[in-house]
Amino acid sequence: MNVHVGSPAVPFSLQDTTGAWHRLEDYTGKWLLLVFHRHLR
Amino acid sequence: MSQLRRHASKIESLGLQVLVVSFERADVAADYAQEMALPWPLLLDPLRSLYTAYGMGRGHWWQIWGPATWWAYARLLVRGGRIKRPSGDVDQLGGDVLVDPTGKVVVLHRGEGPADRPTLSHLLEPVSRARVSSA
């Protein structure tokens, strides 16, 4: 909850629905938008 | 999400990478990604560790079912959209985080209800500005 504008992004390592892994460092040097979805159903 | 999807080509032209994060079960999320032909990866965060880290909280009854939600539903109907009966954990709120190429958070929007989404221009403005200044 301490993350704010100007903070370093939170590291993550998560799988997507195809099984591929995504890590924050994979996106170094790129603009990245994380969209936190509400319920899907 | 529909706003983002409508502007997927513009987002791509800016070189912005999009990752959608869901707390739902893998099978539910996979069905959703396929049904919606989602153009971006849909990441699975069943423990909600990233939701928690960014402070994406849970809504109170009034936030979830208050006038802002009904107003959003009305606008959706006017645009010809469909309203589905919601199921699953409807109290989990969403949000958006824009990270710059150095790994710094530039926009952090924690939704305060189902209808509380930042405008696309608010999300894209820092990216567009950086492109102009580097041109």
Backbone of each chain as nested JSON, in Angstrom:
{
  "chains": [
    {"id": "A", "residues": [
      {"number": 1, "name": "MET", "atoms": {"N": [0.842, -1.211, 0.0], "CA": [0.0, 0.0, 0.0], "C": [0.871, 1.253, 0.0]}},
      {"number": 2, "name": "ASN", "atoms": {"N": [2.216, 1.033, 0.194], "CA": [3.109, 2.185, 0.227], "C": [3.532, 2.644, -1.163]}},
      {"number": 3, "name": "VAL", "atoms": {"N": [3.101, 1.886, -2.194], "CA": [3.471, 2.276, -3.548], "C": [2.728, 3.556, -3.914]}},
      {"number": 4, "name": "HIS", "atoms": {"N": [3.422, 4.481, -4.51], "CA": [2.797, 5.722, -4.942], "C": [3.467, 6.172, -6.234]}},
      {"number": 5, "name": "VAL", "atoms": {"N": [2.931, 7.215, -6.827], "CA": [3.537, 7.742, -8.046], "C": [4.965, 8.181, -7.736]}},
      {"number": 6, "name": "GLY", "atoms": {"N": [5.893, 7.724, -8.534], "CA": [7.305, 8.011, -8.302], "C": [8.05, 6.839, -7.686]}},
      {"number": 7, "name": "SER", "atoms": {"N": [7.299, 5.865, -7.116], "CA": [7.928, 4.673, -6.534], "C": [8.43, 3.746, -7.634]}},
      {"number": 8, "name": "PRO", "atoms": {"N": [9.4, 2.904, -7.303], "CA": [9.737, 1.81, -8.232], "C": [8.535, 0.866, -8.348]}},
      {"number": 9, "name": "ALA", "atoms": {"N": [8.314, 0.337, -9.542], "CA": [7.226, -0.625, -9.731], "C": [7.495, -1.881, -8.907]}},
      {"number": 10, "name": "VAL", "atoms": {"N": [6.426, -2.551, -8.54], "CA": [6.539, -3.756, -7.708], "C": [6.973, -4.936, -8.593]}},
      {"number": 11, "name": "PRO", "atoms": {"N": [8.052, -5.625, -8.23], "CA": [8.458, -6.798, -9.023], "C": [7.359, -7.869, -9.019]}},
      {"number": 12, "name": "PHE", "atoms": {"N": [7.238, -8.563, -10.111], "CA": [6.267, -9.662, -10.171], "C": [6.799, -10.742, -11.092]}},
      {"number": 13, "name": "SER", "atoms": {"N": [6.259, -11.905, -10.919], "CA": [6.536, -13.032, -11.801], "C": [5.252, -13.84, -11.852]}},
      {"number": 14, "name": "LEU", "atoms": {"N": [4.49, -13.653, -12.921], "CA": [3.166, -14.266, -13.02], "C": [3.018, -14.941, -14.376]}},
      {"number": 15, "name": "GLN", "atoms": {"N": [2.232, -16.028, -14.38], "CA": [1.935, -16.739, -15.62], "C": [0.698, -16.152, -16.27]}},
      {"number": 16, "name": "ASP", "atoms": {"N": [0.666, -16.166, -17.597], "CA": [-0.566, -15.754, -18.266], "C": [-1.412, -16.988, -18.595]}},
      {"number": 17, "name": "THR", "atoms": {"N": [-2.538, -16.755, -19.266], "CA": [-3.485, -17.845, -19.515], "C": [-2.955, -18.87, -20.513]}},
      {"number": 18, "name": "THR", "atoms": {"N": [-1.868, -18.54, -21.208], "CA": [-1.273, -19.518, -22.128], "C": [-0.136, -20.277, -21.47]}},
      {"number": 19, "name": "GLY", "atoms": {"N": [0.193, -19.908, -20.238], "CA": [1.266, -20.584, -19.524], "C": [2.593, -19.843, -19.568]}},
      {"number": 20, "name": "ALA", "atoms": {"N": [2.654, -18.751, -20.328], "CA": [3.905, -17.98, -20.421], "C": [4.11, -17.144, -19.159]}},
      {"number": 21, "name": "TRP", "atoms": {"N": [5.376, -17.037, -18.768], "CA": [5.709, -16.24, -17.586], "C": [6.025, -14.807, -17.979]}},
      {"number": 22, "name": "HIS", "atoms": {"N": [5.628, -13.898, -17.114], "CA": [5.927, -12.478, -17.327], "C": [6.527, -11.938, -16.038]}},
      {"number": 23, "name": "ARG", "atoms": {"N": [7.651, -11.235, -16.193], "CA": [8.316, -10.612, -15.047], "C": [8.478, -9.135, -15.32]}},
      {"number": 24, "name": "LEU", "atoms": {"N": [8.511, -8.376, -14.261], "CA": [8.665, -6.923, -14.424], "C": [9.904, -6.606, -15.25]}},
      {"number": 25, "name": "GLU", "atoms": {"N": [10.987, -7.317, -14.979], "CA": [12.242, -6.983, -15.669], "C": [12.186, -7.246, -17.173]}},
      {"number": 26, "name": "ASP", "atoms": {"N": [11.222, -8.083, -17.596], "CA": [11.049, -8.309, -19.037], "C": [10.66, -7.013, -19.748]}},
      {"number": 27, "name": "TYR", "atoms": {"N": [10.145, -6.06, -19.003], "CA": [9.596, -4.843, -19.608], "C": [10.47, -3.615, -19.343]}},
      {"number": 28, "name": "THR", "atoms": {"N": [11.655, -3.851, -18.814], "CA": [12.595, -2.736, -18.611], "C": [12.879, -2.072, -19.955]}},
      {"number": 29, "name": "GLY", "atoms": {"N": [12.835, -0.752, -19.971], "CA": [13.082, -0.022, -21.214], "C": [11.831, 0.202, -22.035]}},
      {"number": 30, "name": "LYS", "atoms": {"N": [10.686, -0.269, -21.527], "CA": [9.418, -0.094, -22.245], "C": [8.398, 0.555, -21.32]}},
      {"number": 31, "name": "TRP", "atoms": {"N": [7.45, 1.221, -21.908], "CA": [6.295, 1.684, -21.14], "C": [5.392, 0.482, -20.909]}},
      {"number": 32, "name": "LEU", "atoms": {"N": [4.893, 0.362, -19.688], "CA": [4.077, -0.8, -19.327], "C": [2.819, -0.333, -18.599]}},
      {"number": 33, "name": "LEU", "atoms": {"N": [1.685, -0.811, -19.07], "CA": [0.419, -0.532, -18.393], "C": [-0.108, -1.832, -17.787]}},
      {"number": 34, "name": "LEU", "atoms": {"N": [-0.261, -1.837, -16.476], "CA": [-0.872, -2.972, -15.779], "C": [-2.331, -2.629, -15.527]}},
      {"number": 35, "name": "VAL", "atoms": {"N": [-3.203, -3.464, -16.039], "CA": [-4.643, -3.235, -15.861], "C": [-5.171, -4.294, -14.904]}},
      {"number": 36, "name": "PHE", "atoms": {"N": [-5.544, -3.885, -13.716], "CA": [-6.074, -4.818, -12.723], "C": [-7.574, -4.953, -12.941]}},
      {"number": 37, "name": "HIS", "atoms": {"N": [-7.951, -6.152, -13.379], "CA": [-9.345, -6.39, -13.742], "C": [-10.17, -6.689, -12.499]}},
      {"number": 38, "name": "ARG", "atoms": {"N": [-11.449, -6.316, -12.55], "CA": [-12.375, -6.788, -11.523], "C": [-12.805, -8.206, -11.92]}},
      {"number": 39, "name": "HIS", "atoms": {"N": [-13.884, -8.683, -11.359], "CA": [-14.326, -10.051, -11.685], "C": [-14.566, -10.193, -13.179]}},
      {"number": 40, "name": "LEU", "atoms": {"N": [-14.344, -11.388, -13.695], "CA": [-14.488, -11.629, -15.137], "C": [-15.823, -12.289, -15.469]}},
      {"number": 41, "name": "ARG", "atoms": {"N": [-16.535, -12.78, -14.434], "CA": [-17.753, -13.541, -14.696], "C": [-18.992, -12.693, -14.493]}}
    ]},
    {"id": "B", "residues": [
      {"number": 1, "name": "MET", "atoms": {"N": [-12.072, -1.775, -19.751], "CA": [-11.38, -2.666, -20.678], "C": [-11.832, -2.419, -22.118]}},
      {"number": 2, "name": "SER", "atoms": {"N": [-13.165, -2.161, -22.278], "CA": [-13.654, -1.959, -23.636], "C": [-13.046, -0.701, -24.249]}},
      {"number": 3, "name": "GLN", "atoms": {"N": [-12.836, 0.322, -23.405], "CA": [-12.209, 1.549, -23.905], "C": [-10.791, 1.258, -24.417]}},
      {"number": 4, "name": "LEU", "atoms": {"N": [-10.061, 0.485, -23.639], "CA": [-8.692, 0.137, -24.042], "C": [-8.697, -0.678, -25.326]}},
      {"number": 5, "name": "ARG", "atoms": {"N": [-9.638, -1.618, -25.394], "CA": [-9.688, -2.489, -26.58], "C": [-9.986, -1.687, -27.847]}},
      {"number": 6, "name": "ARG", "atoms": {"N": [-10.868, -0.698, -27.713], "CA": [-11.217, 0.123, -28.885], "C": [-9.999, 0.889, -29.397]}},
      {"number": 7, "name": "HIS", "atoms": {"N": [-9.061, 1.162, -28.516], "CA": [-7.895, 1.961, -28.892], "C": [-6.611, 1.126, -28.901]}},
      {"number": 8, "name": "ALA", "atoms": {"N": [-6.762, -0.165, -29.121], "CA": [-5.587, -1.06, -29.072], "C": [-4.525, -0.649, -30.084]}},
      {"number": 9, "name": "SER", "atoms": {"N": [-4.95, -0.209, -31.271], "CA": [-3.955, 0.139, -32.289], "C": [-3.19, 1.397, -31.896]}},
      {"number": 10, "name": "LYS", "atoms": {"N": [-3.896, 2.353, -31.281], "CA": [-3.217, 3.571, -30.832], "C": [-2.213, 3.231, -29.725]}},
      {"number": 11, "name": "ILE", "atoms": {"N": [-2.636, 2.359, -28.828], "CA": [-1.757, 1.938, -27.735], "C": [-0.514, 1.266, -28.292]}},
      {"number": 12, "name": "GLU", "atoms": {"N": [-0.717, 0.429, -29.283], "CA": [0.409, -0.268, -29.901], "C": [1.342, 0.72, -30.598]}},
      {"number": 13, "name": "SER", "atoms": {"N": [0.731, 1.717, -31.266], "CA": [1.559, 2.678, -31.998], "C": [2.441, 3.503, -31.063]}},
      {"number": 14, "name": "LEU", "atoms": {"N": [2.016, 3.634, -29.811], "CA": [2.827, 4.362, -28.828], "C": [3.919, 3.483, -28.225]}},
      {"number": 15, "name": "GLY", "atoms": {"N": [3.896, 2.205, -28.574], "CA": [4.895, 1.296, -28.021], "C": [4.613, 0.904, -26.586]}},
      {"number": 16, "name": "LEU", "atoms": {"N": [3.363, 1.066, -26.176], "CA": [2.994, 0.754, -24.795], "C": [2.627, -0.725, -24.674]}},
      {"number": 17, "name": "GLN", "atoms": {"N": [3.274, -1.411, -23.761], "CA": [2.956, -2.816, -23.497], "C": [1.832, -2.867, -22.462]}},
      {"number": 18, "name": "VAL", "atoms": {"N": [0.87, -3.728, -22.685], "CA": [-0.258, -3.844, -21.757], "C": [-0.288, -5.264, -21.195]}},
      {"number": 19, "name": "LEU", "atoms": {"N": [-0.421, -5.363, -19.898], "CA": [-0.649, -6.647, -19.233], "C": [-1.915, -6.511, -18.404]}},
      {"number": 20, "name": "VAL", "atoms": {"N": [-2.861, -7.395, -18.634], "CA": [-4.09, -7.407, -17.852], "C": [-3.903, -8.426, -16.73]}},
      {"number": 21, "name": "VAL", "atoms": {"N": [-4.322, -8.071, -15.535], "CA": [-4.123, -8.949, -14.378], "C": [-5.49, -9.354, -13.838]}},
      {"number": 22, "name": "SER", "atoms": {"N": [-5.64, -10.625, -13.528], "CA": [-6.906, -11.129, -12.98], "C": [-6.642, -12.018, -11.774]}},
      {"number": 23, "name": "PHE", "atoms": {"N": [-7.572, -11.97, -10.836], "CA": [-7.473, -12.845, -9.658], "C": [-8.278, -14.13, -9.855]}},
      {"number": 24, "name": "GLU", "atoms": {"N": [-8.993, -14.231, -10.994], "CA": [-9.892, -15.368, -11.211], "C": [-9.104, -16.672, -11.432]}},
      {"number": 25, "name": "ARG", "atoms": {"N": [-9.832, -17.788, -11.355], "CA": [-9.216, -19.087, -11.642], "C": [-8.695, -19.111, -13.071]}},
      {"number": 26, "name": "ALA", "atoms": {"N": [-7.684, -19.969, -13.312], "CA": [-7.053, -20.024, -14.627], "C": [-8.058, -20.369, -15.731]}},
      {"number": 27, "name": "ASP", "atoms": {"N": [-8.985, -21.295, -15.463], "CA": [-9.934, -21.683, -16.517], "C": [-10.905, -20.547, -16.835]}},
      {"number": 28, "name": "VAL", "atoms": {"N": [-11.328, -19.836, -15.808], "CA": [-12.24, -18.698, -16.025], "C": [-11.524, -17.614, -16.828]}},
      {"number": 29, "name": "ALA", "atoms": {"N": [-10.282, -17.338, -16.452], "CA": [-9.52, -16.299, -17.132], "C": [-9.239, -16.694, -18.586]}},
      {"number": 30, "name": "ALA", "atoms": {"N": [-8.915, -17.959, -18.809], "CA": [-8.616, -18.415, -20.173], "C": [-9.865, -18.303, -21.052]}},
      {"number": 31, "name": "ASP", "atoms": {"N": [-11.022, -18.678, -20.505], "CA": [-12.273, -18.547, -21.267], "C": [-12.536, -17.089, -21.617]}},
      {"number": 32, "name": "TYR", "atoms": {"N": [-12.303, -16.217, -20.644], "CA": [-12.537, -14.791, -20.864], "C": [-11.618, -14.258, -21.973]}},
      {"number": 33, "name": "ALA", "atoms": {"N": [-10.327, -14.604, -21.88], "CA": [-9.36, -14.106, -22.868], "C": [-9.743, -14.565, -24.274]}},
      {"number": 34, "name": "GLN", "atoms": {"N": [-10.245, -15.799, -24.357], "CA": [-10.62, -16.325, -25.668], "C": [-11.909, -15.685, -26.172]}},
      {"number": 35, "name": "GLU", "atoms": {"N": [-12.909, -15.619, -25.303], "CA": [-14.195, -15.025, -25.692], "C": [-14.044, -13.584, -26.147]}},
      {"number": 36, "name": "MET", "atoms": {"N": [-13.229, -12.846, -25.429], "CA": [-13.075, -11.421, -25.71], "C": [-12.005, -11.152, -26.765]}},
      {"number": 37, "name": "ALA", "atoms": {"N": [-11.335, -12.22, -27.224], "CA": [-10.204, -12.056, -28.148], "C": [-9.273, -10.971, -27.613]}},
      {"number": 38, "name": "LEU", "atoms": {"N": [-8.931, -11.113, -26.354], "CA": [-8.109, -10.107, -25.678], "C": [-6.771, -9.967, -26.396]}},
      {"number": 39, "name": "PRO", "atoms": {"N": [-6.406, -8.754, -26.801], "CA": [-5.154, -8.599, -27.564], "C": [-3.904, -8.555, -26.701]}},
      {"number": 40, "name": "TRP", "atoms": {"N": [-4.068, -8.661, -25.376], "CA": [-2.915, -8.579, -24.477], "C": [-2.873, -9.796, -23.555]}},
      {"number": 41, "name": "PRO", "atoms": {"N": [-1.698, -10.097, -23.015], "CA": [-1.624, -11.219, -22.066], "C": [-2.513, -10.978, -20.848]}},
      {"number": 42, "name": "LEU", "atoms": {"N": [-3.126, -12.036, -20.377], "CA": [-3.955, -11.971, -19.169], "C": [-3.226, -12.748, -18.072]}},
      {"number": 43, "name": "LEU", "atoms": {"N": [-2.665, -12.018, -17.127], "CA": [-1.86, -12.642, -16.078], "C": [-2.738, -13.135, -14.934]}},
      {"number": 44, "name": "LEU", "atoms": {"N": [-2.305, -14.247, -14.365], "CA": [-3.073, -14.857, -13.278], "C": [-2.433, -14.501, -11.936]}},
      {"number": 45, "name": "ASP", "atoms": {"N": [-3.218, -13.902, -11.076], "CA": [-2.739, -13.517, -9.744], "C": [-3.752, -14.004, -8.708]}},
      {"number": 46, "name": "PRO", "atoms": {"N": [-3.901, -15.345, -8.594], "CA": [-4.957, -15.878, -7.725], "C": [-4.758, -15.533, -6.252]}},
      {"number": 47, "name": "LEU", "atoms": {"N": [-3.524, -15.291, -5.839], "CA": [-3.266, -14.914, -4.441], "C": [-3.418, -13.402, -4.24]}},
      {"number": 48, "name": "ARG", "atoms": {"N": [-3.634, -12.717, -5.345], "CA": [-3.838, -11.256, -5.328], "C": [-2.641, -10.526, -4.737]}},
      {"number": 49, "name": "SER", "atoms": {"N": [-1.473, -11.087, -4.92], "CA": [-0.289, -10.451, -4.333], "C": [0.004, -9.11, -4.998]}},
      {"number": 50, "name": "LEU", "atoms": {"N": [-0.193, -9.051, -6.328], "CA": [0.065, -7.78, -7.014], "C": [-1.066, -6.779, -6.746]}},
      {"number": 51, "name": "TYR", "atoms": {"N": [-2.294, -7.273, -6.663], "CA": [-3.426, -6.401, -6.276], "C": [-3.122, -5.748, -4.925]}},
      {"number": 52, "name": "THR", "atoms": {"N": [-2.688, -6.596, -3.993], "CA": [-2.422, -6.097, -2.64], "C": [-1.253, -5.124, -2.638]}},
      {"number": 53, "name": "ALA", "atoms": {"N": [-0.204, -5.484, -3.386], "CA": [0.994, -4.633, -3.395], "C": [0.678, -3.222, -3.895]}},
      {"number": 54, "name": "TYR", "atoms": {"N": [-0.244, -3.133, -4.852], "CA": [-0.606, -1.821, -5.393], "C": [-1.815, -1.203, -4.687]}},
      {"number": 55, "name": "GLY", "atoms": {"N": [-2.3, -1.881, -3.662], "CA": [-3.387, -1.302, -2.874], "C": [-4.74, -1.338, -3.556]}},
      {"number": 56, "name": "MET", "atoms": {"N": [-4.938, -2.313, -4.455], "CA": [-6.252, -2.465, -5.088], "C": [-7.162, -3.147, -4.068]}},
      {"number": 57, "name": "GLY", "atoms": {"N": [-8.06, -2.383, -3.51], "CA": [-8.796, -2.856, -2.354], "C": [-10.123, -3.505, -2.687]}},
      {"number": 58, "name": "ARG", "atoms": {"N": [-10.927, -3.642, -1.654], "CA": [-12.26, -4.217, -1.801], "C": [-13.287, -3.113, -1.591]}},
      {"number": 59, "name": "GLY", "atoms": {"N": [-14.338, -3.162, -2.396], "CA": [-15.343, -2.111, -2.321], "C": [-16.385, -2.39, -1.251]}},
      {"number": 60, "name": "HIS", "atoms": {"N": [-16.905, -1.314, -0.693], "CA": [-18.051, -1.438, 0.204], "C": [-19.319, -1.568, -0.653]}},
      {"number": 61, "name": "TRP", "atoms": {"N": [-20.389, -1.993, -0.015], "CA": [-21.652, -2.191, -0.737], "C": [-22.019, -0.961, -1.553]}},
      {"number": 62, "name": "TRP", "atoms": {"N": [-21.878, 0.198, -0.962], "CA": [-22.311, 1.433, -1.633], "C": [-21.419, 1.733, -2.848]}},
      {"number": 63, "name": "GLN", "atoms": {"N": [-20.133, 1.386, -2.742], "CA": [-19.235, 1.617, -3.878], "C": [-19.584, 0.686, -5.04]}},
      {"number": 64, "name": "ILE", "atoms": {"N": [-19.964, -0.556, -4.695], "CA": [-20.222, -1.544, -5.741], "C": [-21.582, -1.326, -6.402]}},
      {"number": 65, "name": "TRP", "atoms": {"N": [-22.587, -0.999, -5.596], "CA": [-23.951, -0.941, -6.138], "C": [-24.559, 0.467, -6.083]}},
      {"number": 66, "name": "GLY", "atoms": {"N": [-23.755, 1.463, -5.878], "CA": [-24.251, 2.834, -5.77], "C": [-24.614, 3.437, -7.12]}},
      {"number": 67, "name": "PRO", "atoms": {"N": [-25.03, 4.703, -7.121], "CA": [-25.507, 5.365, -8.331], "C": [-24.488, 5.386, -9.466]}},
      {"number": 68, "name": "ALA", "atoms": {"N": [-23.207, 5.49, -9.138], "CA": [-22.197, 5.543, -10.211], "C": [-22.22, 4.264, -11.043]}},
      {"number": 69, "name": "THR", "atoms": {"N": [-22.474, 3.138, -10.384], "CA": [-22.527, 1.858, -11.097], "C": [-23.748, 1.812, -12.007]}},
      {"number": 70, "name": "TRP", "atoms": {"N": [-24.9, 2.235, -11.466], "CA": [-26.118, 2.204, -12.283], "C": [-26.022, 3.168, -13.455]}},
      {"number": 71, "name": "TRP", "atoms": {"N": [-25.383, 4.296, -13.228], "CA": [-25.189, 5.272, -14.309], "C": [-24.302, 4.656, -15.399]}},
      {"number": 72, "name": "ALA", "atoms": {"N": [-23.26, 3.925, -14.984], "CA": [-22.383, 3.268, -15.96], "C": [-23.148, 2.2, -16.738]}},
      {"number": 73, "name": "TYR", "atoms": {"N": [-23.998, 1.451, -16.04], "CA": [-24.824, 0.445, -16.72], "C": [-25.739, 1.115, -17.751]}},
      {"number": 74, "name": "ALA", "atoms": {"N": [-26.331, 2.245, -17.369], "CA": [-27.237, 2.947, -18.279], "C": [-26.494, 3.393, -19.539]}},
      {"number": 75, "name": "ARG", "atoms": {"N": [-25.296, 3.915, -19.35], "CA": [-24.499, 4.35, -20.515], "C": [-24.133, 3.165, -21.397]}},
      {"number": 76, "name": "LEU", "atoms": {"N": [-23.841, 2.023, -20.761], "CA": [-23.512, 0.818, -21.519], "C": [-24.703, 0.391, -22.377]}},
      {"number": 77, "name": "LEU", "atoms": {"N": [-25.9, 0.425, -21.784], "CA": [-27.098, 0.033, -22.533], "C": [-27.34, 0.973, -23.706]}},
      {"number": 78, "name": "VAL", "atoms": {"N": [-27.137, 2.266, -23.478], "CA": [-27.348, 3.243, -24.548], "C": [-26.395, 2.967, -25.716]}},
      {"number": 79, "name": "ARG", "atoms": {"N": [-25.188, 2.514, -25.391], "CA": [-24.21, 2.208, -26.446], "C": [-24.473, 0.847, -27.084]}},
      {"number": 80, "name": "GLY", "atoms": {"N": [-25.527, 0.153, -26.65], "CA": [-25.859, -1.142, -27.235], "C": [-25.181, -2.305, -26.55]}},
      {"number": 81, "name": "GLY", "atoms": {"N": [-24.586, -2.057, -25.401], "CA": [-23.895, -3.12, -24.683], "C": [-24.862, -4.032, -23.951]}},
      {"number": 82, "name": "ARG", "atoms": {"N": [-24.319, -5.117, -23.434], "CA": [-25.117, -6.089, -22.692], "C": [-24.703, -6.054, -21.233]}},
      {"number": 83, "name": "ILE", "atoms": {"N": [-25.665, -6.248, -20.367], "CA": [-25.349, -6.354, -18.946], "C": [-25.49, -7.809, -18.546]}},
      {"number": 84, "name": "LYS", "atoms": {"N": [-24.39, -8.362, -18.004], "CA": [-24.432, -9.745, -17.543], "C": [-24.672, -9.743, -16.036]}},
      {"number": 85, "name": "ARG", "atoms": {"N": [-25.358, -10.762, -15.583], "CA": [-25.511, -10.901, -14.143], "C": [-24.137, -11.219, -13.546]}},
      {"number": 86, "name": "PRO", "atoms": {"N": [-23.626, -10.354, -12.67], "CA": [-22.267, -10.589, -12.174], "C": [-22.197, -11.763, -11.216]}},
      {"number": 87, "name": "SER", "atoms": {"N": [-21.08, -12.455, -11.24], "CA": [-20.848, -13.508, -10.263], "C": [-19.38, -13.447, -9.878]}},
      {"number": 88, "name": "GLY", "atoms": {"N": [-18.956, -14.354, -9.038], "CA": [-17.58, -14.287, -8.563], "C": [-17.458, -13.217, -7.49]}},
      {"number": 89, "name": "ASP", "atoms": {"N": [-16.259, -12.792, -7.253], "CA": [-15.992, -11.83, -6.188], "C": [-16.192, -10.413, -6.722]}},
      {"number": 90, "name": "VAL", "atoms": {"N": [-17.4, -9.905, -6.58], "CA": [-17.702, -8.588, -7.152], "C": [-17.119, -7.445, -6.317]}},
      {"number": 91, "name": "ASP", "atoms": {"N": [-16.669, -7.747, -5.108], "CA": [-16.168, -6.681, -4.23], "C": [-14.72, -6.277, -4.525]}},
      {"number": 92, "name": "GLN", "atoms": {"N": [-13.99, -7.162, -5.215], "CA": [-12.596, -6.814, -5.519], "C": [-12.568, -5.673, -6.531]}},
      {"number": 93, "name": "LEU", "atoms": {"N": [-11.906, -4.599, -6.174], "CA": [-11.808, -3.461, -7.074], "C": [-10.583, -3.598, -7.973]}},
      {"number": 94, "name": "GLY", "atoms": {"N": [-10.616, -2.898, -9.083], "CA": [-9.51, -2.929, -10.025], "C": [-8.742, -1.622, -10.014]}},
      {"number": 95, "name": "GLY", "atoms": {"N": [-7.943, -1.445, -11.028], "CA": [-7.17, -0.217, -11.126], "C": [-6.165, -0.303, -12.256]}},
      {"number": 96, "name": "ASP", "atoms": {"N": [-5.384, 0.741, -12.385], "CA": [-4.423, 0.83, -13.482], "C": [-3.107, 1.394, -12.964]}},
      {"number": 97, "name": "VAL", "atoms": {"N": [-2.008, 0.834, -13.462], "CA": [-0.68, 1.31, -13.081], "C": [0.135, 1.485, -14.361]}},
      {"number": 98, "name": "LEU", "atoms": {"N": [0.622, 2.689, -14.566], "CA": [1.501, 2.949, -15.714], "C": [2.938, 3.049, -15.205]}},
      {"number": 99, "name": "VAL", "atoms": {"N": [3.812, 2.248, -15.818], "CA": [5.225, 2.189, -15.415], "C": [6.069, 2.719, -16.573]}},
      {"number": 100, "name": "ASP", "atoms": {"N": [6.994, 3.611, -16.264], "CA": [7.826, 4.176, -17.333], "C": [9.001, 3.247, -17.657]}},
      {"number": 101, "name": "PRO", "atoms": {"N": [9.77, 3.548, -18.697], "CA": [10.843, 2.625, -19.118], "C": [11.938, 2.423, -18.07]}},
      {"number": 102, "name": "THR", "atoms": {"N": [12.023, 3.318, -17.083], "CA": [13.022, 3.128, -16.019], "C": [12.477, 2.282, -14.876]}},
      {"number": 103, "name": "GLY", "atoms": {"N": [11.2, 1.895, -14.968], "CA": [10.613, 1.063, -13.917], "C": [9.96, 1.858, -12.8]}},
      {"number": 104, "name": "LYS", "atoms": {"N": [9.643, 3.121, -13.077], "CA": [9.037, 3.98, -12.065], "C": [7.531, 4.103, -12.325]}},
      {"number": 105, "name": "VAL", "atoms": {"N": [6.757, 4.089, -11.248], "CA": [5.298, 4.252, -11.38], "C": [4.991, 5.706, -11.732]}},
      {"number": 106, "name": "VAL", "atoms": {"N": [4.261, 5.881, -12.824], "CA": [3.951, 7.228, -13.305], "C": [2.477, 7.557, -13.081]}},
      {"number": 107, "name": "VAL", "atoms": {"N": [1.622, 6.579, -13.247], "CA": [0.195, 6.741, -12.96], "C": [-0.22, 5.577, -12.082]}},
      {"number": 108, "name": "LEU", "atoms": {"N": [-0.932, 5.881, -11.017], "CA": [-1.468, 4.829, -10.139], "C": [-2.907, 5.188, -9.838]}},
      {"number": 109, "name": "HIS", "atoms": {"N": [-3.808, 4.414, -10.414], "CA": [-5.231, 4.666, -10.211], "C": [-5.845, 3.47, -9.509]}},
      {"number": 110, "name": "ARG", "atoms": {"N": [-6.286, 3.68, -8.288], "CA": [-6.992, 2.625, -7.556], "C": [-8.48, 2.893, -7.699]}},
      {"number": 111, "name": "GLY", "atoms": {"N": [-9.191, 1.971, -8.346], "CA": [-10.614, 2.158, -8.569], "C": [-11.376, 2.251, -7.254]}},
      {"number": 112, "name": "GLU", "atoms": {"N": [-12.331, 3.176, -7.225], "CA": [-13.159, 3.319, -6.016], "C": [-14.556, 2.752, -6.234]}},
      {"number": 113, "name": "GLY", "atoms": {"N": [-14.739, 2.069, -7.337], "CA": [-16.015, 1.441, -7.66], "C": [-15.926, 0.87, -9.054]}},
      {"number": 114, "name": "PRO", "atoms": {"N": [-16.922, 0.068, -9.454], "CA": [-16.87, -0.574, -10.768], "C": [-16.759, 0.416, -11.916]}},
      {"number": 115, "name": "ALA", "atoms": {"N": [-17.329, 1.602, -11.747], "CA": [-17.361, 2.564, -12.846], "C": [-16.201, 3.545, -12.798]}},
      {"number": 116, "name": "ASP", "atoms": {"N": [-15.351, 3.416, -11.82], "CA": [-14.279, 4.39, -11.636], "C": [-13.048, 3.966, -12.419]}},
      {"number": 117, "name": "ARG", "atoms": {"N": [-12.945, 4.436, -13.642], "CA": [-11.795, 4.134, -14.491], "C": [-11.175, 5.445, -14.953]}},
      {"number": 118, "name": "PRO", "atoms": {"N": [-9.868, 5.487, -15.065], "CA": [-9.248, 6.693, -15.62], "C": [-9.555, 6.798, -17.109]}},
      {"number": 119, "name": "THR", "atoms": {"N": [-9.526, 8.011, -17.622], "CA": [-9.729, 8.153, -19.062], "C": [-8.488, 7.647, -19.791]}},
      {"number": 120, "name": "LEU", "atoms": {"N": [-8.701, 7.278, -21.032], "CA": [-7.576, 6.795, -21.833], "C": [-6.526, 7.894, -21.983]}},
      {"number": 121, "name": "SER", "atoms": {"N": [-6.978, 9.132, -22.163], "CA": [-6.013, 10.217, -22.349], "C": [-5.174, 10.405, -21.091]}},
      {"number": 122, "name": "HIS", "atoms": {"N": [-5.777, 10.208, -19.928], "CA": [-5.018, 10.327, -18.679], "C": [-3.917, 9.259, -18.625]}},
      {"number": 123, "name": "LEU", "atoms": {"N": [-4.25, 8.056, -19.087], "CA": [-3.277, 6.963, -19.054], "C": [-2.174, 7.146, -20.1]}},
      {"number": 124, "name": "LEU", "atoms": {"N": [-2.566, 7.673, -21.263], "CA": [-1.601, 7.724, -22.367], "C": [-0.797, 9.017, -22.407]}},
      {"number": 125, "name": "GLU", "atoms": {"N": [-1.271, 10.025, -21.699], "CA": [-0.632, 11.343, -21.794], "C": [0.865, 11.304, -21.458]}},
      {"number": 126, "name": "PRO", "atoms": {"N": [1.289, 10.625, -20.38], "CA": [2.729, 10.601, -20.092], "C": [3.542, 9.918, -21.197]}},
      {"number": 127, "name": "VAL", "atoms": {"N": [2.957, 8.902, -21.821], "CA": [3.665, 8.191, -22.894], "C": [3.804, 9.106, -24.107]}},
      {"number": 128, "name": "SER", "atoms": {"N": [2.701, 9.762, -24.469], "CA": [2.726, 10.667, -25.624], "C": [3.713, 11.808, -25.378]}},
      {"number": 129, "name": "ARG", "atoms": {"N": [3.693, 12.354, -24.156], "CA": [4.567, 13.493, -23.833], "C": [6.038, 13.08, -23.946]}},
      {"number": 130, "name": "ALA", "atoms": {"N": [6.35, 11.879, -23.471], "CA": [7.736, 11.406, -23.533], "C": [8.18, 11.215, -24.977]}},
      {"number": 131, "name": "ARG", "atoms": {"N": [7.269, 10.753, -25.812], "CA": [7.616, 10.549, -27.224], "C": [7.887, 11.879, -27.91]}},
      {"number": 132, "name": "VAL", "atoms": {"N": [7.057, 12.883, -27.578], "CA": [7.235, 14.206, -28.193], "C": [8.57, 14.803, -27.755]}},
      {"number": 133, "name": "SER", "atoms": {"N": [8.89, 14.686, -26.462], "CA": [10.115, 15.32, -25.958], "C": [11.374, 14.601, -26.435]}},
      {"number": 134, "name": "SER", "atoms": {"N": [11.229, 13.312, -26.81], "CA": [12.408, 12.589, -27.284], "C": [12.563, 12.677, -28.801]}},
      {"number": 135, "name": "ALA", "atoms": {"N": [11.527, 13.251, -29.467], "CA": [11.557, 13.334, -30.938], "C": [12.492, 14.459, -31.406]}}
    ]}
  ]
}
